Amino acid sequence: MTTTSLVLFSLLFLCMFLGIPVAMSLGLASIATILWFSNDSLASVALKLFEALSEHYTLLAIPFFILSSSFLSTGGVARRLIAFAVDAVGHIRGGLAMASVLACMLFAAVSGSSPATVAAVGGLVIAGMVKAGYPKALAAGVIANAGTLGILIPPSLVMLVYAAATEVSAARMFMAGFIPGILMGLILMVAIYIVARVKGLPAQDWNGWRAFFRSGAKAFGGLFLIVIVLGSIYGGIASPTEAAAVSAVYAFLVAVFGYRDIGPLKTVPWRKPGEGAASIVVRNTWQMLWALPRSGFDPEVRKSVMDAAKVSIMLLFVIANAMLFAHVLTTERIPHFIAETIIEWGLEPWAFLIVVNLLLLAAGNFMEPSAILLIMAPILFPIATQLGIDPIHLGIIMVVNMEIGMLTPPVGLNLFVTAGITHETIGWAIRASMPWLGLLLAFLILITYVPQISLFLPELIDSMRGY
């Protein structure tokens, strides 16, 4: 068993060192180990790759959430959310940066992706903050860090991957991420306010309650998606996969027929001057019926679907190979061996969590979050269970570690997105993000050793349901 695990991990790291993509490294290491040490055939390997995705119903939510995010990113949802956030907190000193964090939190709740949040919000607000008198590095650093909330605030693609890897409830993971996500956003806002007071950063003019409610009404189409997804999951109406499917359809309808930012009705106004209410209803109903079958041929709609398909295929390919790797781990009882060894060492739960954080922080420098979770979760999960650590709490700890991994080189995805948006070097993006990274590290310690931050909402909802 020791020889098998040594060969498996040696092959994995060798392939990664040679520059082979992580997904293929996982698959090659797994297949080679199976052929050398197992009686399984190549046909069984192919079957396992297929079963890795077909047996996990939760994973079906991933392409739907990605499609939903693609429609909302292409449309003007992010722009309307930013306008609403500015009207809400922009009048506070440093309010434009705080509004950017709030916009990231809102967009995270409809996208589930950290890089998508940075791209959608950062692409609009960084230039605006610089124009308003904010240092460019500060603006970029705030967005890069706030964008990590895309995988902590539900619905989160990373949480879905953890749920599939450990077979815990995806709905409970979403519930557990809600309070930590809001708390992290508030911590960033408080830090921004302190920096703004020290540096004398400007505040926006208060536009009044009328402007606040007007921008809120314009952003309602995007905000209501949060209610649909989280309300249906928390209310027990739909599973995360069913809610994801609904969110994809709703995002399409909002982007194409609601806001009309893309699609055949892009240049057609909702209302013509002097037009009556009855005429508006009849004309728009007819236009939507006319445009619905033509939407599939619209270049922007097709591009959104194709972009979502590419991202989904890439992510699911990583997941399939990582599931095969996890299958080899389980078959060879490697996680159980490691768990028994650590238990024999007599590690206390708090000490084990230190080891977990150090291990995940190191892995986050070199690997994509989904691959890390699929490799590490099957190993850490049984150990945590034996030590009495709640699996949901462990999941949130792992997600927060993945947030930090989004900001650490050389594979920090948010750093590359930020560098692309600002047209600066990756080194500049790293320096801009580092001052704010300390907040995330302090937040990780808080989440690790105060489990009720993560567990309060799931336990409350379970008690309300009588579980």
MODAMO-V17352 format. One record per pair of residues at least 24 apart in sequence whose ideal C-beta (glycine too) atoms are under 7 Angstrom apart, sorted by the first residue. I is the first residue (numbers start at 0). GAP is how many residues later the second one is. D is the distance in whole Angstrom. If there is no record, write none. Layout:
# MODAMO-V17352
i=I gap=GAP d=D
i=I gap=GAP d=D
This chain:
# MODAMO-V17352
i=0 gap=331 d=6
i=0 gap=332 d=6
i=0 gap=336 d=6
i=3 gap=29 d=6
i=3 gap=33 d=5
i=3 gap=328 d=5
i=4 gap=327 d=7
i=4 gap=329 d=5
i=6 gap=26 d=6
i=6 gap=29 d=7
i=7 gap=25 d=5
i=7 gap=320 d=6
i=21 gap=296 d=7
i=21 gap=345 d=6
i=21 gap=346 d=6
i=21 gap=349 d=5
i=22 gap=294 d=5
i=22 gap=295 d=4
i=22 gap=298 d=5
i=25 gap=295 d=4
i=25 gap=296 d=5
i=25 gap=298 d=7
i=25 gap=299 d=5
i=25 gap=345 d=7
i=26 gap=294 d=4
i=26 gap=297 d=6
i=28 gap=296 d=7
i=29 gap=294 d=5
i=29 gap=295 d=5
i=29 gap=298 d=5
i=32 gap=295 d=5
i=33 gap=294 d=6
i=37 gap=293 d=7
i=47 gap=276 d=6
i=47 gap=279 d=6
i=48 gap=271 d=5
i=48 gap=275 d=6
i=51 gap=267 d=7
i=51 gap=268 d=5
i=51 gap=271 d=3
i=51 gap=272 d=6
i=52 gap=263 d=6
i=52 gap=266 d=7
i=52 gap=267 d=6
i=55 gap=108 d=4
i=56 gap=184 d=6
i=57 gap=102 d=6
i=57 gap=105 d=5
i=57 gap=106 d=5
i=57 gap=112 d=5
i=57 gap=182 d=6
i=57 gap=183 d=6
i=58 gap=101 d=7
i=58 gap=105 d=5
i=58 gap=260 d=7
i=59 gap=181 d=5
i=60 gap=99 d=5
i=60 gap=179 d=5
i=60 gap=180 d=4
i=60 gap=183 d=4
i=61 gap=95 d=6
i=61 gap=98 d=6
i=61 gap=250 d=7
i=61 gap=253 d=6
i=61 gap=254 d=7
i=62 gap=245 d=7
i=62 gap=249 d=4
i=63 gap=180 d=4
i=63 gap=181 d=5
i=63 gap=183 d=7
i=63 gap=184 d=4
i=64 gap=47 d=5
i=64 gap=90 d=6
i=64 gap=92 d=6
i=64 gap=179 d=5
i=64 gap=182 d=7
i=65 gap=242 d=5
i=65 gap=245 d=5
i=65 gap=246 d=5
i=66 gap=181 d=4
i=66 gap=238 d=7
i=66 gap=241 d=4
i=67 gap=179 d=4
i=67 gap=180 d=5
i=67 gap=183 d=4
i=68 gap=42 d=4
i=68 gap=43 d=6
i=68 gap=44 d=6
i=68 gap=47 d=5
i=69 gap=234 d=5
i=69 gap=237 d=5
i=69 gap=238 d=4
i=70 gap=180 d=4
i=70 gap=181 d=5
i=70 gap=184 d=4
i=70 gap=233 d=5
i=71 gap=38 d=6
i=71 gap=39 d=6
i=71 gap=150 d=6
i=71 gap=179 d=5
i=71 gap=183 d=7
i=72 gap=43 d=6
i=72 gap=46 d=7
i=72 gap=47 d=5
i=73 gap=181 d=7
i=73 gap=188 d=6
i=73 gap=226 d=6
i=73 gap=230 d=5
i=74 gap=180 d=3
i=74 gap=184 d=6
i=74 gap=186 d=4
i=74 gap=187 d=6
i=75 gap=183 d=5
i=75 gap=185 d=4
i=76 gap=145 d=4
i=77 gap=29 d=6
i=77 gap=42 d=4
i=77 gap=43 d=6
i=77 gap=46 d=6
i=78 gap=45 d=6
i=79 gap=138 d=5
i=79 gap=139 d=4
i=79 gap=142 d=6
i=80 gap=25 d=5
i=80 gap=26 d=6
i=80 gap=138 d=5
i=80 gap=141 d=6
i=81 gap=39 d=7
i=81 gap=42 d=6
i=81 gap=43 d=6
i=82 gap=132 d=5
i=82 gap=135 d=7
i=82 gap=136 d=7
i=83 gap=131 d=4
i=83 gap=132 d=5
i=83 gap=135 d=4
i=85 gap=118 d=6
i=86 gap=120 d=6
i=86 gap=124 d=5
i=86 gap=125 d=5
i=86 gap=128 d=5
i=87 gap=124 d=6
i=89 gap=114 d=4
i=90 gap=112 d=6
i=90 gap=113 d=6
i=90 gap=114 d=7
i=90 gap=115 d=4
i=91 gap=101 d=7
i=91 gap=111 d=6
i=92 gap=100 d=7
i=92 gap=103 d=5
i=92 gap=104 d=6
i=92 gap=108 d=6
i=92 gap=110 d=5
i=93 gap=98 d=5
i=93 gap=99 d=5
i=93 gap=101 d=7
i=93 gap=102 d=3
i=93 gap=107 d=5
i=94 gap=108 d=5
i=94 gap=109 d=5
i=95 gap=32 d=7
i=95 gap=33 d=5
i=95 gap=36 d=6
i=95 gap=38 d=7
i=95 gap=108 d=6
i=96 gap=32 d=6
i=96 gap=37 d=6
i=96 gap=42 d=7
i=96 gap=45 d=5
i=96 gap=95 d=5
i=97 gap=91 d=5
i=97 gap=94 d=5
i=97 gap=95 d=7
i=99 gap=25 d=5
i=99 gap=29 d=7
i=99 gap=42 d=6
i=99 gap=43 d=6
i=99 gap=46 d=6
i=100 gap=41 d=7
i=100 gap=45 d=4
i=100 gap=84 d=6
i=100 gap=87 d=5
i=100 gap=88 d=6
i=100 gap=91 d=7
i=103 gap=42 d=4
i=103 gap=43 d=6
i=103 gap=45 d=6
i=104 gap=44 d=6
i=104 gap=48 d=6
i=104 gap=76 d=7
i=104 gap=80 d=5
i=105 gap=117 d=7
i=107 gap=41 d=5
i=107 gap=42 d=4
i=107 gap=45 d=4
i=108 gap=44 d=5
i=108 gap=117 d=5
i=109 gap=112 d=6
i=109 gap=115 d=5
i=109 gap=116 d=6
i=110 gap=39 d=6
i=111 gap=38 d=7
i=111 gap=43 d=5
i=111 gap=44 d=5
i=111 gap=45 d=5
i=112 gap=37 d=5
i=112 gap=44 d=6
i=113 gap=33 d=5
i=113 gap=34 d=5
i=113 gap=36 d=4
i=113 gap=37 d=5
i=113 gap=292 d=5
i=113 gap=299 d=7
i=113 gap=300 d=6
i=114 gap=298 d=5
i=114 gap=299 d=6
i=114 gap=302 d=5
i=115 gap=34 d=6
i=116 gap=30 d=4
i=116 gap=32 d=7
i=116 gap=33 d=4
i=117 gap=25 d=6
i=117 gap=26 d=6
i=117 gap=29 d=3
i=117 gap=296 d=5
i=117 gap=299 d=5
i=117 gap=300 d=6
i=118 gap=298 d=5
i=118 gap=302 d=7
i=121 gap=25 d=7
i=121 gap=296 d=6
i=121 gap=299 d=5
i=122 gap=298 d=5
i=125 gap=295 d=6
i=125 gap=296 d=6
i=131 gap=70 d=6
i=132 gap=68 d=7
i=132 gap=69 d=5
i=133 gap=67 d=6
i=135 gap=286 d=7
i=136 gap=294 d=7
i=136 gap=295 d=4
i=139 gap=278 d=5
i=139 gap=282 d=5
i=139 gap=289 d=6
i=139 gap=292 d=4
i=140 gap=291 d=4
i=140 gap=292 d=5
i=140 gap=294 d=6
i=140 gap=295 d=5
i=141 gap=50 d=7
i=141 gap=294 d=7
i=142 gap=275 d=7
i=143 gap=263 d=6
i=143 gap=270 d=5
i=143 gap=271 d=7
i=143 gap=274 d=4
i=143 gap=285 d=7
i=143 gap=288 d=7
i=143 gap=289 d=4
i=144 gap=43 d=7
i=144 gap=262 d=7
i=144 gap=288 d=6
i=144 gap=291 d=4
i=144 gap=292 d=7
i=144 gap=295 d=7
i=145 gap=42 d=6
i=146 gap=267 d=5
i=147 gap=255 d=4
i=147 gap=258 d=5
i=147 gap=259 d=7
i=147 gap=266 d=6
i=148 gap=32 d=6
i=148 gap=35 d=6
i=148 gap=36 d=6
i=150 gap=218 d=7
i=150 gap=248 d=6
i=150 gap=251 d=6
i=150 gap=252 d=6
i=151 gap=25 d=5
i=151 gap=28 d=6
i=151 gap=29 d=4
i=151 gap=32 d=6
i=151 gap=247 d=6
i=151 gap=248 d=7
i=151 gap=251 d=6
i=152 gap=24 d=6
i=152 gap=28 d=3
i=153 gap=24 d=6
i=153 gap=76 d=6
i=154 gap=74 d=6
i=154 gap=85 d=7
i=154 gap=89 d=7
i=155 gap=243 d=7
i=157 gap=211 d=5
i=157 gap=212 d=7
i=157 gap=215 d=7
i=157 gap=241 d=6
i=157 gap=244 d=6
i=158 gap=236 d=7
i=158 gap=240 d=6
i=159 gap=80 d=7
i=160 gap=158 d=7
i=160 gap=209 d=5
i=160 gap=212 d=5
i=160 gap=213 d=6
i=161 gap=211 d=5
i=161 gap=215 d=6
i=161 gap=233 d=5
i=161 gap=236 d=6
i=161 gap=237 d=7
i=164 gap=161 d=7
i=164 gap=208 d=6
i=164 gap=209 d=5
i=164 gap=212 d=4
i=164 gap=213 d=6
i=165 gap=211 d=5
i=165 gap=215 d=5
i=165 gap=225 d=6
i=167 gap=223 d=5
i=167 gap=224 d=6
i=167 gap=227 d=7
i=169 gap=70 d=4
i=170 gap=62 d=5
i=170 gap=69 d=6
i=171 gap=220 d=6
i=171 gap=286 d=5
i=172 gap=219 d=6
i=172 gap=222 d=5
i=173 gap=59 d=6
i=173 gap=66 d=7
i=174 gap=59 d=6
i=174 gap=282 d=5
i=174 gap=283 d=4
i=174 gap=286 d=6
i=175 gap=216 d=5
i=175 gap=219 d=7
i=175 gap=220 d=5
i=175 gap=278 d=5
i=175 gap=279 d=7
i=175 gap=281 d=7
i=175 gap=282 d=5
i=176 gap=219 d=6
i=176 gap=222 d=7
i=177 gap=279 d=6
i=178 gap=274 d=6
i=178 gap=277 d=6
i=178 gap=278 d=6
i=179 gap=216 d=6
i=179 gap=267 d=6
i=179 gap=273 d=6
i=179 gap=274 d=6
i=182 gap=270 d=7
i=183 gap=259 d=6
i=186 gap=252 d=6
i=186 gap=256 d=6
i=187 gap=251 d=6
i=190 gap=248 d=6
i=220 gap=33 d=4
i=220 gap=37 d=5
i=220 gap=38 d=6
i=221 gap=32 d=7
i=224 gap=25 d=6
i=224 gap=26 d=7
i=233 gap=227 d=6
i=255 gap=39 d=6
i=255 gap=45 d=7
i=256 gap=31 d=5
i=261 gap=36 d=7
i=261 gap=38 d=4
i=261 gap=39 d=6
i=261 gap=42 d=7
i=262 gap=28 d=6
i=262 gap=32 d=5
i=262 gap=35 d=5
i=262 gap=37 d=7
i=262 gap=38 d=6
i=263 gap=27 d=4
i=263 gap=30 d=5
i=263 gap=31 d=6
i=263 gap=34 d=5
i=264 gap=26 d=5
i=314 gap=55 d=6
i=317 gap=50 d=7
i=317 gap=52 d=6
i=317 gap=53 d=5
i=318 gap=51 d=6
i=318 gap=55 d=6
i=321 gap=49 d=6
i=321 gap=52 d=3
i=321 gap=53 d=6
i=322 gap=51 d=6
i=324 gap=50 d=6
i=325 gap=48 d=6
i=325 gap=52 d=5
i=328 gap=49 d=5
i=328 gap=50 d=7
i=329 gap=48 d=6
i=334 gap=43 d=5
i=334 gap=44 d=5
i=334 gap=47 d=5
i=335 gap=46 d=6
i=337 gap=41 d=6
i=337 gap=45 d=7
i=338 gap=43 d=5
i=338 gap=44 d=4
i=338 gap=47 d=6
i=341 gap=41 d=5
i=342 gap=43 d=6
i=348 gap=38 d=5
i=348 gap=39 d=6
i=348 gap=40 d=6
i=349 gap=99 d=7
i=351 gap=31 d=7
i=351 gap=35 d=6
i=352 gap=44 d=7
i=352 gap=95 d=5
i=355 gap=24 d=6
i=355 gap=41 d=7
i=356 gap=44 d=6
i=356 gap=87 d=6
i=356 gap=91 d=6
i=359 gap=38 d=6
i=359 gap=41 d=4
i=360 gap=40 d=6
i=360 gap=43 d=6
i=363 gap=37 d=6
i=363 gap=38 d=6
i=363 gap=40 d=6
i=363 gap=41 d=2
i=363 gap=44 d=6
i=364 gap=40 d=7
i=364 gap=43 d=5
i=364 gap=44 d=7
i=364 gap=45 d=7
i=364 gap=46 d=7
i=365 gap=45 d=6
i=366 gap=44 d=7
i=367 gap=43 d=7
i=368 gap=33 d=4
i=368 gap=36 d=6
i=371 gap=30 d=7
i=372 gap=25 d=6
i=389 gap=61 d=6
i=389 gap=65 d=6
i=391 gap=62 d=6
i=391 gap=63 d=6
i=391 gap=66 d=6
i=392 gap=58 d=4
i=392 gap=61 d=5
i=392 gap=62 d=6
i=395 gap=51 d=6
i=395 gap=58 d=4
i=396 gap=50 d=6
i=396 gap=51 d=6
i=399 gap=43 d=7
i=399 gap=44 d=5
i=399 gap=47 d=5
i=400 gap=43 d=7
i=402 gap=37 d=6
i=403 gap=33 d=7
i=403 gap=36 d=5
i=403 gap=37 d=7
i=403 gap=40 d=7
i=406 gap=26 d=5
i=406 gap=30 d=6
